[in-house]
Amino acid sequence: MHSLLIDHLSTAVVKLDNALLIEYLNPAAEMLLAVSRRRVYGQSIENVFFEDEDSISALHNAADTGYPFTKREAKLEIPNGNKLFLDYTVTPVMGTLGTTESLLIELYPRDRMKRISQEDELLVTHQTSKELIRGLAHEIKNPLGGIRGAAQLISRSFKDEALKDYTQVIIEESDRLRDLVDRLLGPRQLPKKESLNVHKVIERVNQLVTVEADEQVRFIRDYDPSIPDIMGDSSQLIQALLNVVRNAMQALLQDDSQDNKQIRIMTRALRQFTIGSKRHKLVCKVSVIDNGPGIPEPILKTLFYPMVSGRPDGTGLGLSIAQSIINQHNGLIECKSEPHQTLFNILLPIECEH
């Protein structure tokens, strides 16, 4: 009866004997730790999740003394190589002779709450920067129009062609600044959403970047063909993904230390996934993974801001525009980076509002 109740808990629960061998995992624990109850039964807890030797000593101490304890913000490594950021509570279960019969471990993941907080912060800061740029663009474009118009009028009054060349420079530079401001603002039109296969979008991007890479970068496809169609603007999504993939490709091409340059594009479906503060039944995740030098930590925090770039020749607009496009599709772009692995996750709800 007790195991039936624990099986229906959303909290992950692991039961150990007093030698720290696994006796039981409920379904929530199986999902969290990415293991099967049958496969790990009778194994040491160290084979399922491991923090450090001190944490194992603390478990032995709880079994010996019968005192419970709670660990906050633990970072555990699990069998599939992933790391979990969580809190856990250890409660000794006493037997009839007053000795510890077993240990109950309750696991409370903090990854999801941490990620939601980070996503909320990213969305707010991106929206704030967009509003700032809109205001700045308005203040720049108005005088630019006046300067351009005045230069045209002055040009008409000159008979000397050499003097007209100077006014033409003013006109062309005014146009260049106007185009820069327009690019800062991102797409002018709202997305025209229709049902589309995300893999067609990816294949179009693959065609474009393969030509640019000139066989210097290997592109690896890792698709989940079961992903349903999404609602989106094909041309805008191509632009957003192209900006992300091209950014990865350019980083690789400038990395002389890496001989085996490769970009993996992977698609997966996520169930009951939260983007920002909204939970979606089904989400399409497009991952762009490169084995380049990685993104420096100071740049990583402001990566999606306009005019921020880690390359000397970069404009700093591609990722900002990509984030704006994905935001308009109710989605989000995340980035994690370390040397030899940079990961961009493009998250798109499959049940987008339309």
Secondary structure in CASP SS format (residue, H / E / C, confidence):
PFRMAT SS
TARGET T0000
AUTHOR 0000-0000-0000
METHOD secondary structure of the structure
MODEL  1
M C 1.00
H H 1.00
S H 1.00
L H 1.00
L H 1.00
I H 1.00
D H 1.00
H C 1.00
L C 1.00
S C 1.00
T C 1.00
A E 1.00
V E 1.00
V E 1.00
K E 1.00
L E 1.00
D E 1.00
N C 1.00
A C 1.00
L C 1.00
L E 1.00
I E 1.00
E E 1.00
Y E 1.00
L E 1.00
N C 1.00
P H 1.00
A H 1.00
A H 1.00
E H 1.00
M H 1.00
L H 1.00
L H 1.00
A C 1.00
V C 1.00
S C 1.00
R H 1.00
R H 1.00
R H 1.00
V H 1.00
Y C 1.00
G C 1.00
Q C 1.00
S E 1.00
I H 1.00
E H 1.00
N H 1.00
V C 1.00
F C 1.00
F E 1.00
E C 1.00
D C 1.00
E H 1.00
D H 1.00
S H 1.00
I H 1.00
S H 1.00
A H 1.00
L H 1.00
H H 1.00
N H 1.00
A H 1.00
A H 1.00
D H 1.00
T H 1.00
G C 1.00
Y C 1.00
P C 1.00
F E 1.00
T E 1.00
K E 1.00
R E 1.00
E E 1.00
A E 1.00
K E 1.00
L E 1.00
E E 1.00
I C 1.00
P C 1.00
N C 1.00
G C 1.00
N C 1.00
K E 1.00
L E 1.00
F E 1.00
L E 1.00
D E 1.00
Y E 1.00
T E 1.00
V E 1.00
T E 1.00
P E 1.00
V E 1.00
M E 1.00
G C 1.00
T C 1.00
L C 1.00
G C 1.00
T C 1.00
T E 1.00
E E 1.00
S E 1.00
L E 1.00
L E 1.00
I E 1.00
E E 1.00
L E 1.00
Y E 1.00
P E 1.00
R C 1.00
D H 1.00
R H 1.00
M H 1.00
K H 1.00
R H 1.00
I H 1.00
S H 1.00
Q H 1.00
E H 1.00
D H 1.00
E H 1.00
L H 1.00
L H 1.00
V H 1.00
T H 1.00
H H 1.00
Q H 1.00
T H 1.00
S H 1.00
K H 1.00
E H 1.00
L H 1.00
I H 1.00
R H 1.00
G H 1.00
L H 1.00
A H 1.00
H H 1.00
E H 1.00
I H 1.00
K H 1.00
N H 1.00
P H 1.00
L H 1.00
G H 1.00
G H 1.00
I H 1.00
R H 1.00
G H 1.00
A H 1.00
A H 1.00
Q H 1.00
L H 1.00
I H 1.00
S H 1.00
R H 1.00
S H 1.00
F C 1.00
K C 1.00
D C 1.00
E H 1.00
A H 1.00
L H 1.00
K H 1.00
D H 1.00
Y H 1.00
T H 1.00
Q H 1.00
V H 1.00
I H 1.00
I H 1.00
E H 1.00
E H 1.00
S H 1.00
D H 1.00
R H 1.00
L H 1.00
R H 1.00
D H 1.00
L H 1.00
V H 1.00
D H 1.00
R H 1.00
L H 1.00
L H 1.00
G C 1.00
P C 1.00
R C 1.00
Q C 1.00
L C 1.00
P C 1.00
K C 1.00
K C 1.00
E E 1.00
S E 1.00
L E 1.00
N C 1.00
V H 1.00
H H 1.00
K H 1.00
V H 1.00
I H 1.00
E H 1.00
R H 1.00
V H 1.00
N H 1.00
Q H 1.00
L H 1.00
V H 1.00
T H 1.00
V H 1.00
E H 1.00
A H 1.00
D C 1.00
E C 1.00
Q C 1.00
V C 1.00
R E 1.00
F E 1.00
I E 1.00
R E 1.00
D E 1.00
Y C 1.00
D C 1.00
P C 1.00
S C 1.00
I C 1.00
P C 1.00
D C 1.00
I E 1.00
M E 1.00
G E 1.00
D C 1.00
S H 1.00
S H 1.00
Q H 1.00
L H 1.00
I H 1.00
Q H 1.00
A H 1.00
L H 1.00
L H 1.00
N H 1.00
V H 1.00
V H 1.00
R H 1.00
N H 1.00
A H 1.00
M H 1.00
Q H 1.00
A H 1.00
L H 1.00
L H 1.00
Q C 1.00
D C 1.00
D C 1.00
S C 1.00
Q C 1.00
D C 1.00
N C 1.00
K C 1.00
Q E 1.00
I E 1.00
R E 1.00
I E 1.00
M E 1.00
T E 1.00
R E 1.00
A E 1.00
L E 1.00
R E 1.00
Q E 1.00
F E 1.00
T E 1.00
I E 1.00
G C 1.00
S C 1.00
K E 1.00
R E 1.00
H E 1.00
K E 1.00
L E 1.00
V E 1.00
C E 1.00
K E 1.00
V E 1.00
S E 1.00
V E 1.00
I E 1.00
D E 1.00
N C 1.00
G C 1.00
P C 1.00
G C 1.00
I C 1.00
P C 1.00
E H 1.00
P H 1.00
I H 1.00
L H 1.00
K C 1.00
T C 1.00
L C 1.00
F C 1.00
Y C 1.00
P C 1.00
M C 1.00
V C 1.00
S C 1.00
G C 1.00
R C 1.00
P C 1.00
D C 1.00
G C 1.00
T C 1.00
G C 1.00
L C 1.00
G H 1.00
L H 1.00
S H 1.00
I H 1.00
A H 1.00
Q H 1.00
S H 1.00
I H 1.00
I H 1.00
N H 1.00
Q H 1.00
H C 1.00
N C 1.00
G C 1.00
L E 1.00
I E 1.00
E E 1.00
C E 1.00
K E 1.00
S E 1.00
E E 1.00
P C 1.00
H C 1.00
Q E 1.00
T E 1.00
L E 1.00
F E 1.00
N E 1.00
I E 1.00
L E 1.00
L E 1.00
P E 1.00
I C 1.00
E C 1.00
C C 1.00
E C 1.00
H C 1.00
END
